[in-house]
Amino acid sequence: MTTNQPPSTPRRASRPAAARAVPPAGGGTRATRGSARDKLIAAAHATVRRKGYAATTVDEICAVAGVTKGAFFHHFASKEALAVAAAEGWTERARPMFEMLPHTKLADPLDRLLGHIDFRFSMLDGPVEDFTCFVGTMVQEAYATNPAIRAACEASINAYCEALAPDIEAAIARHGISHGVGAMSLARHVQAVLQGAFIMAKTTDDPAIARDTVTHLKRYILMLFGRG
């Protein structure tokens, strides 16, 4: 579904500090630090999120990374090999959301879960390619044609759910929950809502609809735990 409506909220010049805790890969700008391999992975994250996997070429990734094509093939046998490595790197890029941010220090696991949802909400700002998911974007194109990429994306998405599940399980143990929902089931639902929110934002090229979707997700979690 597409829409010709103008963006419903103005774009802001900068994103909140919490959203910058997991820094964007830089859009079309060249990577300036790190090894050639790291630069290529960062360039893949930025370019695939902006253009999609099929439309992204090795030459373009090299240009964004600021490395030669020879350096590319020194590190990766093919674009597919880079895609698999970049999916693994995406998991590491997300790790600060579970280990370093202020909400992770809260005593109540439900508050930690709600803090995580608030953090994800805070990221939904600026150009769509800056907050959408690399593996979610890539797997939509490659799931039926490239088993290696599909498996790498599955592993990354599952790693997110597995990282979120312990706080959910602890919140259930502490507060109880409606409807007999399990920790991994709810973690997967959070992931599904976020991925859907990214797709909805792409239809309008505007984060407003994604922010509304994540607001509903928080309401749902509050109701599950009897806080709604």
ROSE-235050 format. One record per atom (N, C-alpha, C): x, z, y; residue in three letters. Coordinates in steps of 0.05 Angstrom, whole numbers, padded with zeros to 5 digits, always signed. Example, Ala and Ser with C-alpha at 12.3 -4.5 7.8 and 13.67 -1.06 7.14 Angstrom:
BEGIN
+00264+00156-00114Ala +00246+00156-00090Ala +00264+00156-00066Ala +00257+00142-00045Ser +00273+00143-00021Ser +00258+00157+00001Ser 
END
This chain:
BEGIN
+00017+00000-00024Met +00000+00000+00000Met +00018+00000+00025Met +00010-00016+00044Thr +00025-00017+00069Thr +00007-00010+00092Thr +00019-00005+00115Thr +00003+00001+00139Thr +00017-00010+00163Thr +00001-00019+00182Asn +00012-00030+00207Asn +00009-00009+00230Asn +00001+00015+00223Gln -00002+00036+00243Gln +00025+00044+00254Gln +00027+00050+00280Pro +00052+00060+00291Pro +00058+00088+00281Pro +00083+00097+00282Pro +00090+00124+00273Pro +00072+00144+00287Pro +00063+00164+00271Ser +00045+00184+00282Ser +00059+00206+00297Ser +00085+00209+00293Thr +00101+00229+00308Thr +00126+00216+00318Thr +00136+00223+00342Pro +00160+00211+00352Pro +00184+00219+00336Pro +00204+00201+00334Arg +00229+00208+00321Arg +00245+00227+00338Arg +00258+00246+00326Arg +00275+00264+00341Arg +00304+00255+00340Arg +00319+00261+00359Ala +00347+00251+00361Ala +00365+00264+00340Ala +00360+00288+00332Ser +00377+00302+00313Ser +00360+00317+00294Ser +00371+00323+00270Arg +00357+00338+00250Arg +00364+00367+00251Arg +00346+00385+00241Pro +00352+00413+00242Pro +00377+00420+00228Pro +00389+00443+00236Ala +00415+00451+00224Ala +00413+00454+00194Ala +00391+00465+00184Ala +00388+00469+00155Ala +00388+00442+00141Ala +00376+00421+00153Ala +00376+00395+00140Ala +00403+00383+00139Ala +00421+00391+00157Arg +00448+00380+00157Arg +00466+00394+00137Arg +00456+00415+00124Ala +00473+00429+00104Ala +00481+00411+00081Ala +00464+00391+00074Val +00472+00370+00055Val +00475+00345+00072Val +00499+00338+00081Pro +00502+00317+00101Pro +00494+00290+00091Pro +00481+00273+00108Pro +00475+00246+00100Pro +00501+00230+00096Pro +00499+00209+00079Ala +00523+00194+00073Ala +00531+00175+00096Ala +00514+00171+00116Gly +00523+00157+00139Gly +00511+00130+00144Gly +00489+00123+00131Gly +00476+00097+00137Gly +00495+00074+00133Gly +00499+00058+00153Gly +00516+00035+00151Gly +00544+00039+00161Gly +00552+00064+00168Thr +00578+00069+00179Thr +00598+00072+00157Thr +00623+00067+00164Arg +00645+00069+00144Arg +00652+00098+00139Arg +00658+00104+00113Ala +00668+00130+00106Ala +00696+00133+00117Ala +00703+00157+00126Thr +00729+00161+00139Thr +00747+00180+00125Thr +00736+00196+00106Arg +00753+00216+00094Arg +00749+00215+00063Arg +00768+00227+00049Gly +00766+00229+00020Gly +00779+00205+00006Gly +00779+00206-00020Ser +00791+00185-00036Ser +00774+00160-00035Ser +00786+00137-00043Ala +00771+00112-00045Ala +00747+00115-00063Ala +00750+00129-00085Arg +00728+00133-00104Arg +00705+00149-00090Arg +00712+00170-00076Asp +00691+00185-00062Asp +00678+00169-00040Asp +00694+00153-00026Lys +00682+00135-00005Lys +00663+00115-00017Lys +00669+00104-00040Leu +00652+00085-00053Leu +00626+00098-00062Leu +00628+00122-00072Ile +00603+00136-00081Ile +00586+00142-00056Ile +00598+00152-00035Ala +00583+00157-00010Ala +00570+00132+00001Ala +00585+00110+00000Ala +00574+00084+00009Ala +00551+00075-00008Ala +00553+00079-00034Ala +00531+00072-00052Ala +00506+00089-00045Ala +00509+00115-00041His +00487+00132-00033His +00473+00121-00009His +00489+00115+00012Ala +00477+00106+00037Ala +00464+00079+00035Ala +00477+00060+00021Thr +00468+00032+00021Thr +00444+00029+00003Thr +00445+00041-00021Val +00422+00039-00039Val +00397+00052-00028Val +00400+00075-00014Arg +00377+00087-00002Arg +00365+00070+00020Arg +00382+00054+00033Arg +00372+00037+00055Arg +00361+00011+00045Arg +00374-00001+00024Lys +00367-00029+00016Lys +00356-00031-00013Lys +00360-00011-00029Gly +00353-00013-00057Gly +00378-00022-00074Gly +00376-00017-00100Tyr +00399-00022-00117Tyr +00404-00052-00120Tyr +00384-00068-00126Ala +00388-00096-00131Ala +00399-00111-00107Ala +00390-00103-00083Ala +00398-00117-00058Ala +00425-00108-00049Ala +00436-00088-00060Thr +00463-00078-00052Thr +00484-00091-00068Thr +00504-00103-00054Thr +00526-00117-00068Thr +00551-00100-00068Thr +00569-00107-00086Val +00595-00094-00087Val +00610-00099-00061Val +00609-00123-00050Asp +00622-00129-00025Asp +00612-00111-00002Asp +00586-00107-00002Glu +00574-00090+00020Glu +00583-00061+00016Glu +00583-00052-00008Ile +00592-00024-00013Ile +00621-00021-00004Ile +00638-00040-00011Cys +00666-00039-00002Cys +00668-00039+00028Cys +00652-00055+00041Ala +00653-00056+00071Ala +00645-00030+00083Ala +00623-00018+00073Val +00614+00008+00083Val +00635+00030+00078Val +00647+00029+00054Ala +00667+00049+00046Ala +00693+00045+00061Ala +00698+00021+00071Gly +00724+00015+00084Gly +00747+00013+00064Gly +00741+00003+00040Val +00762-00001+00019Val +00761-00030+00010Val +00782-00038-00004Thr +00783-00066-00014Thr +00768-00069-00040Thr +00762-00094-00047Lys +00749-00099-00072Lys +00767-00092-00095Lys +00793-00095-00091Gly +00812-00087-00112Gly +00810-00057-00117Gly +00807-00041-00096Ala +00804-00012-00099Ala +00778-00006-00114Ala +00757-00021-00109Phe +00732-00017-00123Phe +00737-00020-00153Phe +00749-00042-00161Phe +00752-00047-00190Phe +00774-00030-00202Phe +00790-00017-00186His +00809+00002-00197His +00794+00027-00207His +00772+00034-00193His +00757+00058-00199His +00733+00052-00217His +00721+00029-00214Phe +00696+00023-00228Phe +00697-00004-00240Phe +00688-00006-00265Ala +00689-00032-00279Ala +00667-00051-00269Ala +00646-00040-00257Ser +00623-00056-00248Ser +00607-00041-00228Ser +00588-00054-00216Lys +00568-00041-00198Lys +00552-00020-00214Lys +00546-00027-00239Glu +00531-00008-00256Glu +00547+00018-00260Glu +00573+00015-00265Ala +00590+00039-00269Ala +00590+00056-00244Ala +00591+00044-00221Leu +00590+00059-00196Leu +00563+00073-00194Leu +00541+00059-00201Ala +00515+00070-00199Ala +00512+00096-00216Ala +00523+00095-00240Val +00522+00118-00258Val +00538+00141-00245Val +00562+00135-00236Ala +00579+00156-00223Ala +00565+00167-00198Ala +00552+00150-00183Ala +00539+00158-00158Ala +00515+00176-00165Ala +00501+00171-00187Ala +00479+00188-00195Ala +00490+00216-00202Ala +00513+00217-00216Glu +00525+00243-00222Glu +00534+00257-00196Glu +00545+00241-00177Gly +00553+00252-00152Gly +00530+00262-00135Gly +00507+00250-00139Trp +00483+00259-00124Trp +00475+00287-00132Trp +00479+00294-00158Thr +00473+00321-00167Thr +00491+00341-00153Thr +00516+00334-00151Glu +00535+00352-00138Glu +00529+00355-00108Glu +00520+00334-00096Arg +00513+00334-00068Arg +00490+00353-00062Arg +00472+00355-00082Ala +00448+00372-00078Ala +00454+00401-00084Ala +00476+00408-00097Arg +00482+00435-00106Arg +00480+00456-00083Arg +00489+00450-00058Pro +00486+00470-00037Pro +00458+00480-00033Pro +00438+00464-00039Met +00410+00472-00036Met +00404+00496-00054Met +00419+00500-00075Phe +00413+00521-00095Phe +00434+00543-00094Phe +00455+00540-00078Glu +00476+00560-00079Glu +00485+00571-00053Glu +00481+00556-00031Met +00495+00562-00006Met +00476+00568+00018Met +00451+00561+00016Leu +00434+00563+00039Leu +00422+00591+00042Leu +00414+00599+00066Pro +00405+00626+00071Pro +00382+00635+00053Pro +00363+00618+00047His +00340+00626+00031His +00348+00635+00003His +00371+00626-00007Thr +00380+00633-00034Thr +00388+00663-00036Thr +00391+00676-00013Lys +00399+00705-00013Lys +00375+00724-00011Lys +00351+00713-00009Leu +00327+00730-00006Leu +00323+00745-00033Leu +00313+00770-00030Ala +00310+00787-00054Ala +00288+00778-00072Ala +00266+00769-00061Asp +00242+00761-00076Asp +00245+00732-00086Asp +00243+00727-00112Pro +00246+00699-00121Pro +00225+00680-00111Pro +00201+00691-00106Leu +00180+00674-00094Leu +00187+00666-00066Leu +00199+00685-00050Asp +00208+00678-00024Asp +00231+00657-00025Asp +00248+00659-00046Arg +00269+00639-00049Arg +00257+00611-00054Arg +00236+00610-00071Leu +00223+00585-00077Leu +00210+00574-00052Leu +00196+00590-00038Leu +00183+00581-00013Leu +00203+00573+00008Leu +00226+00587+00009Gly +00248+00580+00027Gly +00259+00553+00020Gly +00261+00547-00006His +00270+00521-00015His +00251+00499-00006His +00225+00503-00009Ile +00205+00484+00000Ile +00207+00480+00031Ile +00211+00502+00045Asp +00214+00500+00074Asp +00239+00483+00081Asp +00261+00487+00066Phe +00285+00472+00071Phe +00280+00442+00066Phe +00267+00436+00044Arg +00261+00408+00038Arg +00243+00396+00060Arg +00225+00411+00071Phe +00209+00402+00093Phe +00226+00396+00118Phe +00246+00414+00123Ser +00263+00411+00146Ser +00280+00385+00145Ser +00284+00376+00121Met +00300+00351+00117Met +00285+00326+00124Met +00259+00328+00125Leu +00242+00304+00128Leu +00240+00297+00157Leu +00261+00285+00168Asp +00263+00279+00196Asp +00283+00256+00199Asp +00279+00240+00220Gly +00297+00218+00225Gly +00291+00194+00207Gly +00310+00174+00206Pro +00305+00150+00190Pro +00299+00157+00161Pro +00281+00142+00149Val +00272+00148+00121Val +00296+00148+00102Val +00315+00130+00105Glu +00337+00128+00086Glu +00355+00152+00087Glu +00353+00168+00108Asp +00370+00192+00110Asp +00359+00215+00094Asp +00334+00215+00086Phe +00323+00238+00070Phe +00312+00230+00043Phe +00309+00204+00038Thr +00299+00197+00011Thr +00320+00201-00010Thr +00311+00199-00035Cys +00328+00206-00058Cys +00342+00181-00069Cys +00368+00183-00072Phe +00384+00161-00083Phe +00375+00155-00111Phe +00374+00175-00129Val +00368+00169-00157Val +00338+00161-00159Val +00321+00173-00143Gly +00293+00165-00144Gly +00289+00136-00136Gly +00304+00127-00115Thr +00303+00099-00107Thr +00314+00081-00128Thr +00336+00088-00140Met +00349+00070-00159Met +00334+00068-00185Met +00323+00090-00195Val +00310+00089-00221Val +00285+00072-00220Val +00272+00071-00197Gln +00248+00054-00195Gln +00254+00025-00200Gln +00278+00016-00194Glu +00286-00012-00199Glu +00297-00016-00227Glu +00312+00004-00236Ala +00330-00001-00260Ala +00320+00011-00286Ala +00297+00026-00285Tyr +00290+00042-00309Tyr +00284+00024-00333Tyr +00274+00000-00329Ala +00266-00017-00352Ala +00288-00037-00359Ala +00308-00040-00342Thr +00328-00061-00347Thr +00356-00050-00351Thr +00361-00025-00344Asn +00388-00015-00346Asn +00387+00014-00357Asn +00390+00017-00384Pro +00387+00043-00396Pro +00408+00063-00386Pro +00432+00054-00379Ala +00453+00073-00370Ala +00446+00084-00343Ala +00436+00068-00325Ile +00428+00078-00299Ile +00403+00095-00302Ile +00384+00087-00318Arg +00360+00104-00322Arg +00368+00132-00332Arg +00386+00133-00352Ala +00394+00159-00363Ala +00408+00176-00343Ala +00425+00163-00326Ala +00439+00178-00305Ala +00420+00189-00285Ala +00400+00174-00277Cys +00380+00183-00258Cys +00363+00205-00270Cys +00356+00202-00296Glu +00341+00223-00309Glu +00356+00250-00310Glu +00382+00248-00315Ala +00399+00272-00316Ala +00400+00285-00289Ala +00402+00270-00268Ser +00403+00281-00241Ser +00377+00294-00233Ser +00355+00281-00239Ile +00329+00292-00232Ile +00323+00317-00248Ile +00331+00316-00274Asn +00327+00340-00291Asn +00344+00363-00281Asn +00369+00357-00272Ala +00386+00378-00262Ala +00373+00393-00238Ala +00359+00378-00221Tyr +00345+00390-00199Tyr +00324+00410-00209Tyr +00308+00401-00229Cys +00287+00418-00240Cys +00299+00442-00253Cys +00321+00439-00268Glu +00333+00461-00282Glu +00345+00482-00262Glu +00354+00472-00239Ala +00365+00490-00219Ala +00342+00506-00205Ala +00319+00494-00203Leu +00297+00506-00189Leu +00282+00526-00208Leu +00282+00520-00233Ala +00266+00535-00253Ala +00271+00565-00254Ala +00297+00574-00252Pro +00301+00603-00255Pro +00287+00620-00233Pro +00287+00610-00208Asp +00272+00625-00188Asp +00242+00625-00193Asp +00232+00602-00203Ile +00204+00601-00210Ile +00197+00620-00233Ile +00214+00620-00253Glu +00210+00639-00276Glu +00211+00668-00267Glu +00230+00674-00249Ala +00231+00702-00239Ala +00207+00709-00222Ala +00197+00689-00206Ala +00174+00694-00190Ala +00149+00699-00207Ala +00147+00684-00229Ile +00124+00688-00247Ile +00126+00716-00260Ile +00150+00724-00268Ala +00153+00750-00280Ala +00146+00772-00260Ala +00153+00768-00235Arg +00149+00789-00215Arg +00120+00790-00204Arg +00108+00766-00201His +00082+00765-00187His +00059+00755-00205His +00066+00744-00228Gly +00045+00731-00243Gly +00038+00704-00231Gly +00022+00688-00245Ile +00015+00662-00235Ile -00012+00653-00246Ile -00026+00637-00232Ser -00052+00627-00240Ser -00049+00605-00261Ser -00068+00602-00279His -00072+00579-00296His -00050+00576-00317His -00034+00596-00322Gly -00014+00594-00343Gly +00007+00573-00339Gly +00015+00568-00315Val +00036+00547-00309Val +00063+00557-00317Val +00079+00540-00329Gly +00106+00547-00337Gly +00127+00540-00315Gly +00150+00551-00317Ala +00171+00548-00296Ala +00180+00519-00294Ala +00188+00507-00317Met +00197+00479-00316Met +00175+00460-00308Met +00151+00466-00317Ser +00128+00449-00310Ser +00125+00448-00279Ser +00126+00472-00267Leu +00123+00473-00238Leu +00147+00461-00224Leu +00171+00465-00235Ala +00195+00452-00223Ala +00192+00422-00223Ala +00182+00411-00245Arg +00178+00382-00247Arg +00157+00373-00227Arg +00136+00389-00223His +00116+00382-00204His +00127+00381-00175His +00144+00401-00169Val +00157+00401-00142Val +00173+00375-00139Val +00188+00367-00159Gln +00204+00343-00158Gln +00186+00318-00155Gln +00164+00318-00170Ala +00146+00295-00169Ala +00133+00292-00141Ala +00125+00315-00129Val +00114+00314-00103Val +00134+00304-00082Val +00159+00313-00084Leu +00179+00304-00066Leu +00184+00274-00069Leu +00187+00265-00094Gln +00191+00236-00098Gln +00168+00220-00087Gln +00143+00229-00092Gly +00120+00216-00081Gly +00120+00216-00051Gly +00128+00238-00039Ala +00129+00240-00010Ala +00149+00220+00002Ala +00171+00216-00012Phe +00191+00196-00003Phe +00178+00167-00003Phe +00164+00161-00025Ile +00151+00135-00026Ile +00131+00132-00004Ile +00115+00152+00000Met +00095+00151+00021Met +00108+00146+00049Met +00130+00160+00054Ala +00144+00156+00079Ala +00154+00127+00082Ala +00162+00115+00060Lys +00171+00087+00061Lys +00149+00068+00069Lys +00124+00075+00061Thr +00102+00057+00068Thr +00097+00055+00098Thr +00103+00077+00112Thr +00099+00077+00141Thr +00125+00076+00157Thr +00147+00078+00143Asp +00173+00081+00156Asp +00174+00104+00176Asp +00162+00126+00167Asp +00159+00149+00184Asp +00157+00174+00167Asp +00170+00196+00175Pro +00170+00220+00158Pro +00144+00236+00159Pro +00126+00230+00178Ala +00103+00248+00182Ala +00086+00251+00157Ala +00081+00230+00142Ile +00065+00231+00118Ile +00079+00248+00097Ile +00105+00246+00095Ala +00120+00262+00076Ala +00119+00291+00083Ala +00120+00298+00108Arg +00119+00326+00117Arg +00091+00337+00110Arg +00070+00322+00114Asp +00043+00331+00107Asp +00041+00336+00077Asp +00053+00319+00061Thr +00052+00322+00032Thr +00066+00347+00023Thr +00089+00353+00035Val +00104+00377+00027Val +00090+00402+00038Val +00075+00400+00060Thr +00059+00422+00069Thr +00037+00429+00048Thr +00025+00408+00037His +00005+00413+00015His +00019+00426-00009His +00043+00417-00015Leu +00057+00429-00038Leu +00061+00459-00034Leu +00069+00467-00010Lys +00072+00496-00004Lys +00046+00511-00007Lys +00024+00499+00003Arg -00002+00512+00000Arg -00009+00516-00029Arg -00003+00496-00045Tyr -00009+00497-00074Tyr +00006+00520-00087Tyr +00032+00522-00081Ile +00048+00543-00093Ile +00038+00571-00084Ile +00031+00574-00059Leu +00020+00599-00049Leu -00006+00606-00064Leu -00023+00586-00069Met -00048+00591-00083Met -00042+00599-00112Met -00023+00586-00125Leu -00016+00592-00153Leu -00008+00622-00155Leu +00006+00631-00135Phe +00016+00659-00136Phe -00003+00679-00122Phe -00027+00669-00116Gly -00047+00687-00105Gly -00042+00694-00076Gly -00027+00678-00062Arg -00022+00683-00034Arg -00038+00664-00015Arg -00053+00646-00028Gly -00068+00627-00012Gly -00092+00638+00002Gly 
END
